Amino acid sequence: MMRHFRLSLLPVLACLAACSTPYRPAIVVHDSATFPGIAGITALAGARPVDVILVHGMCTHDTGWAERQIDRIAGIIEAHGPSPIPATGVPAAGPVAPTRIGIVERTRRLAGGTVRFHALVWSPLTAPLKHQLDFDMTGDPTDCSGAGECKPKRTSLNGYVKDNLLNDCLSDAVIYQGESHVAIRDAMVQTIAHVIDNNPDSETPLVVVAESLGSKMLFDALSAMLESWQPRTRALGQEAARRLGLLFMAGNQLPILGLAEQSAGPRALAVQDSLQRFLDLRRRQPNRRTEALRRLAVVAFTDPNDLLSYRLLPARYTAPDVAVADVLVSNDSSWLGLIENPMTAHLDYLANPDVGTMIACGFPPERFCR
């Protein structure tokens, strides 16, 4: 009996030895700035609502993603923040923007105030081009010749990474940095302008939660709005820049995407990345921010095993009007110190309870967070 008991423990012990999540709980990098959470900003806003814009990153996403993320963030705020005020006639969804970027909008009573969520779904913009790679999907006979081999033979791990991380995800970055860049950026400009125009209030705080490629798309769009020759678009961009008080970035890709915007010549000089450019343009705007929103908090969540992500390096962005925090997290278990699932490492930031709690409560946690 004792021998059988010992043998039955072997798989459990092997798993404990093989699996690890080195950054769970999350680790805030030394010298990072403190930052508030959505619950804290909502409590500070009082009677004013708080607008939260969510932007997904590379890989195929749909409205289901938007619904899940809104429910997830709202649920964490409800679990950790102050008791919500009673809901009275709050609309379930807002209007849909007249662009090809979809918007899922929900208004929730949270943390003693009102939070208006606006989740932007841009994935349909790149889907038609990505379908050109369908012929190469592992095991799918879509390009057969008469007597030739038509089913690509790959190992299961290589096939998984090729089909998902490359054909479905990295392809989004290639498309955005190529000929489609201006069209996609302009669609994002129209969508952000629509959100700001439909929720006017120069004193209402704005929070952004952006994932991977979505961060760069957002910064490019905001910069384009601030430089627009159209007075209305420029004014809406100024309002967004003035109201922005809290920015969460999950799976930051600015360092590698910025390489596509630099020259490789012998006299090449490093240029501003999209976040640096937006921050610089924001400082030049004539509208002054309210005292409560004077310093923008920029928070980057990075899983070191996420092959597509990079830390922010605060020295590039920290200034009197900007506070930067780097947070290391583990989105999945690593096995034998050899590998962590590359898909979950990059795509599951908002499913990570540590990330969700920090988005809701900040760091250090708000004193009223339970």
C-alpha positions as CSV (number, residue, x, y, z in Angstrom):
1,M,0.0,0.0,0.0
2,M,2.8,2.4,1.0
3,R,4.7,1.6,-2.2
4,H,1.6,2.3,-4.3
5,F,1.0,5.6,-2.5
6,R,4.6,6.7,-3.3
7,L,4.3,5.7,-6.9
8,S,1.0,7.7,-7.3
9,L,2.8,10.8,-6.0
10,L,5.5,10.6,-8.7
11,P,3.5,12.4,-11.5
12,V,2.5,15.2,-9.1
13,L,6.1,15.6,-7.9
14,A,7.4,15.6,-11.5
15,C,4.9,18.3,-12.4
16,L,5.9,20.4,-9.4
17,A,9.5,20.1,-10.4
18,A,8.9,20.7,-14.1
19,C,6.4,23.6,-13.9
20,S,7.2,27.1,-12.8
21,T,5.7,30.6,-13.0
22,P,8.7,32.8,-11.8
23,Y,6.8,36.0,-12.1
24,R,3.5,35.1,-10.3
25,P,3.0,37.0,-8.2
26,A,4.0,39.8,-10.5
27,I,7.3,41.8,-9.9
28,V,7.4,45.5,-10.3
29,V,10.8,46.4,-11.7
30,H,13.1,48.4,-9.3
31,D,12.8,52.3,-9.7
32,S,9.4,51.9,-11.4
33,A,6.9,54.7,-10.6
34,T,3.8,54.0,-8.6
35,F,0.5,54.1,-10.5
36,P,-3.2,54.2,-9.8
37,G,-5.8,51.7,-11.0
38,I,-9.2,52.2,-12.7
39,A,-10.9,51.9,-9.4
40,G,-8.9,54.7,-7.9
41,I,-9.4,57.0,-10.9
42,T,-13.1,56.3,-10.8
43,A,-13.3,57.1,-7.1
44,L,-11.3,60.3,-7.7
45,A,-13.6,61.3,-10.6
46,G,-16.7,61.3,-8.3
47,A,-19.8,62.2,-10.3
48,R,-17.9,62.3,-13.6
49,P,-17.7,59.0,-15.6
50,V,-14.4,57.4,-16.6
51,D,-13.8,56.3,-20.2
52,V,-11.7,53.2,-20.7
53,I,-10.6,52.4,-24.3
54,L,-9.4,48.8,-25.0
55,V,-7.4,47.9,-28.1
56,H,-6.5,44.4,-28.9
57,G,-3.1,43.4,-30.4
58,M,-2.0,41.1,-33.3
59,C,-3.8,37.8,-34.0
60,T,-7.5,37.3,-34.9
61,H,-9.9,38.9,-32.5
62,D,-13.7,39.4,-32.6
63,T,-16.4,41.0,-30.5
64,G,-16.3,38.0,-28.2
65,W,-12.8,39.2,-27.1
66,A,-14.3,42.6,-26.4
67,E,-17.1,41.2,-24.3
68,R,-14.7,39.0,-22.3
69,Q,-12.2,41.7,-21.5
70,I,-14.9,44.2,-20.4
71,D,-16.5,41.6,-18.2
72,R,-13.1,40.5,-16.8
73,I,-11.9,44.0,-15.9
74,A,-15.3,45.0,-14.5
75,G,-15.4,41.9,-12.5
76,I,-12.0,42.5,-10.9
77,I,-13.0,46.1,-10.1
78,E,-16.2,44.8,-8.5
79,A,-14.2,42.3,-6.5
80,H,-11.5,44.6,-5.3
81,G,-12.9,48.2,-5.4
82,P,-15.5,50.1,-3.4
83,S,-19.1,49.0,-3.6
84,P,-20.8,50.2,-6.7
85,I,-23.6,52.7,-6.6
86,P,-27.0,51.4,-7.7
87,A,-27.4,51.1,-11.5
88,T,-30.3,53.2,-12.8
89,G,-31.1,53.0,-16.4
90,V,-27.5,52.6,-17.6
91,P,-27.5,51.6,-21.3
92,A,-26.0,48.2,-22.1
93,A,-24.3,49.3,-25.3
94,G,-23.4,52.5,-27.1
95,P,-23.6,53.4,-30.8
96,V,-21.4,51.7,-33.4
97,A,-18.9,53.9,-35.1
98,P,-19.3,54.5,-38.9
99,T,-15.9,52.8,-39.7
100,R,-14.6,49.4,-40.4
101,I,-13.2,49.1,-36.9
102,G,-15.9,47.7,-34.6
103,I,-16.7,49.1,-31.2
104,V,-18.2,47.2,-28.3
105,E,-19.4,49.7,-25.7
106,R,-20.7,49.0,-22.2
107,T,-21.4,51.3,-19.3
108,R,-20.9,49.8,-15.8
109,R,-21.5,51.2,-12.3
110,L,-18.2,50.4,-10.6
111,A,-16.0,51.7,-7.7
112,G,-18.6,54.2,-6.5
113,G,-18.9,55.8,-10.0
114,T,-19.5,55.1,-13.7
115,V,-17.0,53.5,-16.1
116,R,-17.7,53.6,-19.9
117,F,-15.9,50.8,-21.8
118,H,-15.1,51.2,-25.5
119,A,-13.4,48.1,-26.9
120,L,-12.0,48.6,-30.4
121,V,-11.9,45.5,-32.7
122,W,-9.7,46.2,-35.7
123,S,-8.9,42.6,-36.7
124,P,-11.3,42.5,-39.7
125,L,-9.1,45.1,-41.4
126,T,-6.2,42.7,-41.9
127,A,-8.2,39.4,-42.3
128,P,-8.5,39.5,-46.1
129,L,-4.8,39.8,-46.6
130,K,-4.0,37.2,-44.0
131,H,-6.2,34.7,-45.8
132,Q,-3.5,34.6,-48.5
133,L,-1.4,32.5,-46.2
134,D,-4.2,29.8,-45.7
135,F,-2.5,27.6,-48.3
136,D,0.4,27.0,-45.9
137,M,-1.7,25.9,-42.9
138,T,-0.3,22.7,-41.5
139,G,-2.0,19.6,-42.8
140,D,-4.6,21.4,-44.9
141,P,-4.5,20.3,-48.6
142,T,-5.4,23.6,-50.2
143,D,-2.8,23.8,-52.9
144,C,-2.5,20.3,-54.4
145,S,-0.8,19.4,-57.7
146,G,-1.6,16.3,-59.6
147,A,1.1,13.9,-58.2
148,G,2.8,16.3,-55.8
149,E,2.7,16.5,-52.0
150,C,0.1,18.9,-50.9
151,K,-0.1,18.6,-47.1
152,P,2.8,20.4,-45.3
153,K,4.4,18.0,-42.9
154,R,5.5,19.7,-39.7
155,T,6.1,18.5,-36.2
156,S,3.2,19.4,-33.9
157,L,5.0,22.2,-32.1
158,N,6.4,23.8,-35.3
159,G,3.0,23.5,-37.0
160,Y,1.3,25.2,-34.0
161,V,3.8,28.1,-33.9
162,K,3.8,28.5,-37.8
163,D,-0.1,28.5,-38.1
164,N,-0.7,30.7,-35.1
165,L,2.2,32.9,-34.1
166,L,3.4,33.6,-37.6
167,N,0.5,33.1,-40.1
168,D,-2.1,34.6,-37.9
169,C,-0.3,37.0,-35.5
170,L,3.0,38.3,-36.9
171,S,1.3,38.8,-40.2
172,D,-0.7,41.6,-38.6
173,A,2.4,43.5,-37.8
174,V,3.8,43.0,-41.4
175,I,0.5,44.3,-42.8
176,Y,0.4,47.3,-40.5
177,Q,4.0,48.4,-41.2
178,G,3.5,48.0,-45.0
179,E,1.3,49.5,-47.7
180,S,-1.8,49.3,-45.5
181,H,-0.4,51.4,-42.7
182,V,-2.0,54.7,-43.7
183,A,-5.4,53.2,-44.3
184,I,-5.4,51.3,-41.0
185,R,-4.1,54.3,-39.1
186,D,-6.8,56.5,-40.6
187,A,-9.5,54.0,-39.6
188,M,-8.2,54.1,-36.1
189,V,-8.2,57.9,-36.2
190,Q,-11.9,57.9,-37.2
191,T,-12.8,55.4,-34.5
192,I,-11.0,57.3,-31.6
193,A,-12.5,60.5,-32.8
194,H,-15.9,58.9,-32.8
195,V,-15.4,57.7,-29.2
196,I,-14.2,61.1,-27.9
197,D,-16.9,63.0,-29.8
198,N,-19.7,60.8,-28.5
199,N,-18.4,61.1,-24.9
200,P,-17.6,64.8,-24.6
201,D,-16.3,66.2,-21.3
202,S,-12.9,67.9,-21.1
203,E,-12.5,66.9,-17.4
204,T,-13.5,63.2,-17.7
205,P,-10.5,60.9,-17.2
206,L,-9.4,58.6,-20.0
207,V,-7.8,55.3,-19.4
208,V,-6.3,53.1,-22.2
209,V,-5.6,49.3,-22.0
210,A,-3.8,48.3,-25.2
211,E,-2.2,45.0,-26.2
212,S,0.9,44.5,-28.3
213,L,0.5,45.9,-31.8
214,G,-2.6,47.8,-30.7
215,S,-0.4,50.1,-28.6
216,K,1.5,51.3,-31.6
217,M,-1.7,51.6,-33.7
218,L,-3.2,53.8,-30.9
219,F,-0.2,56.1,-30.5
220,D,0.1,56.5,-34.3
221,A,-3.5,57.5,-34.5
222,L,-3.3,59.9,-31.6
223,S,-0.2,61.6,-33.1
224,A,-2.0,61.8,-36.5
225,M,-4.9,63.5,-34.8
226,L,-2.7,66.1,-33.1
227,E,-1.1,66.9,-36.5
228,S,-4.3,66.8,-38.5
229,W,-5.1,69.7,-40.8
230,Q,-8.8,69.1,-40.1
231,P,-9.7,71.4,-37.1
232,R,-12.3,69.0,-35.7
233,T,-10.0,66.0,-35.8
234,R,-7.2,68.0,-34.2
235,A,-9.4,69.3,-31.5
236,L,-10.6,65.8,-30.6
237,G,-7.0,64.6,-30.5
238,Q,-6.2,67.4,-28.1
239,E,-9.1,66.4,-25.9
240,A,-8.0,62.8,-25.9
241,A,-4.4,63.7,-25.1
242,R,-5.5,66.1,-22.3
243,R,-7.8,63.6,-20.7
244,L,-5.4,60.6,-20.9
245,G,-4.3,59.9,-17.3
246,L,-3.5,56.2,-17.2
247,L,-2.1,53.9,-20.0
248,F,-1.6,50.2,-19.6
249,M,0.4,48.4,-22.3
250,A,0.4,44.6,-22.4
251,G,3.1,42.9,-24.5
252,N,4.9,46.0,-25.7
253,Q,6.3,45.7,-29.2
254,L,7.5,49.3,-29.9
255,P,11.3,48.4,-30.0
256,I,11.0,45.8,-32.7
257,L,8.3,47.6,-34.7
258,G,10.2,50.8,-34.6
259,L,13.1,49.2,-36.6
260,A,10.9,49.3,-39.7
261,E,10.8,53.1,-39.4
262,Q,14.6,53.6,-39.3
263,S,17.3,53.6,-41.9
264,A,20.1,51.0,-41.9
265,G,22.6,53.4,-43.6
266,P,26.0,54.2,-42.2
267,R,24.8,57.5,-40.8
268,A,21.5,56.2,-39.5
269,L,20.2,57.9,-36.4
270,A,17.7,56.5,-33.9
271,V,14.3,58.1,-34.3
272,Q,11.4,58.5,-31.8
273,D,9.2,55.4,-31.4
274,S,5.4,56.0,-31.7
275,L,5.0,56.5,-27.9
276,Q,7.8,59.0,-27.7
277,R,6.4,60.9,-30.6
278,F,2.9,61.0,-29.1
279,L,4.3,62.2,-25.7
280,D,6.3,64.9,-27.5
281,L,3.3,66.2,-29.5
282,R,1.2,66.1,-26.4
283,R,3.5,68.5,-24.6
284,R,3.2,71.0,-27.4
285,Q,-0.6,71.3,-27.2
286,P,-2.1,74.6,-25.9
287,N,-4.7,73.0,-23.6
288,R,-3.6,72.5,-20.1
289,R,-4.6,69.4,-18.2
290,T,-6.4,69.4,-14.8
291,E,-4.3,68.9,-11.7
292,A,-5.7,65.4,-11.2
293,L,-4.5,64.3,-14.6
294,R,-1.3,66.3,-14.9
295,R,1.1,63.3,-14.9
296,L,0.4,60.5,-17.3
297,A,1.1,57.0,-15.8
298,V,2.4,54.5,-18.3
299,V,2.5,50.9,-17.2
300,A,4.0,48.0,-19.3
301,F,3.3,44.4,-18.4
302,T,5.8,41.9,-19.9
303,D,6.2,38.2,-19.7
304,P,9.9,37.6,-20.2
305,N,9.0,34.4,-22.1
306,D,6.8,36.3,-24.5
307,L,8.8,36.2,-27.7
308,L,7.1,39.2,-29.2
309,S,7.4,41.7,-26.3
310,Y,9.9,44.1,-24.7
311,R,10.2,46.1,-21.6
312,L,9.7,49.9,-21.9
313,L,13.0,51.1,-20.4
314,P,11.8,54.1,-18.4
315,A,14.8,56.3,-19.4
316,R,13.3,56.7,-22.8
317,Y,10.0,58.1,-21.6
318,T,10.1,59.3,-18.0
319,A,9.7,63.1,-17.7
320,P,8.0,65.5,-15.3
321,D,4.7,64.8,-17.0
322,V,5.2,61.0,-17.4
323,A,5.7,58.3,-14.9
324,V,6.7,54.8,-16.2
325,A,6.4,51.4,-14.5
326,D,7.6,48.0,-15.8
327,V,5.9,45.0,-14.4
328,L,7.2,41.4,-15.0
329,V,4.5,38.7,-15.1
330,S,4.1,35.0,-16.0
331,N,1.2,34.3,-18.2
332,D,1.6,30.6,-18.2
333,S,3.8,27.9,-16.7
334,S,7.3,27.2,-18.1
335,W,8.4,23.6,-18.5
336,L,11.7,22.3,-17.2
337,G,13.1,25.8,-17.7
338,L,13.0,25.2,-21.4
339,I,9.7,26.6,-22.9
340,E,6.5,28.5,-22.1
341,N,3.6,28.3,-24.6
342,P,4.4,31.2,-27.0
343,M,0.7,31.8,-27.7
344,T,-0.5,32.1,-24.1
345,A,2.6,34.0,-23.2
346,H,1.7,36.7,-25.7
347,L,-2.1,36.6,-25.7
348,D,-3.2,36.0,-22.1
349,Y,-2.1,39.2,-20.3
350,L,-5.6,40.3,-19.5
351,A,-6.4,36.7,-18.3
352,N,-3.6,37.0,-15.8
353,P,-5.1,37.7,-12.4
354,D,-2.0,39.8,-11.4
355,V,-2.4,42.0,-14.4
356,G,-6.1,42.4,-13.8
357,T,-5.7,43.3,-10.2
358,M,-3.1,45.9,-11.0
359,I,-5.3,47.4,-13.7
360,A,-8.1,47.6,-11.2
361,C,-6.2,48.7,-8.0
362,G,-2.8,50.1,-9.1
363,F,0.5,49.8,-7.3
364,P,0.7,49.9,-4.4
365,P,-2.9,48.8,-4.2
366,E,-5.5,51.6,-3.4
367,R,-6.2,51.6,0.3
368,F,-9.9,50.9,-0.4
369,C,-9.2,47.8,-2.5
370,R,-10.3,44.7,-0.7
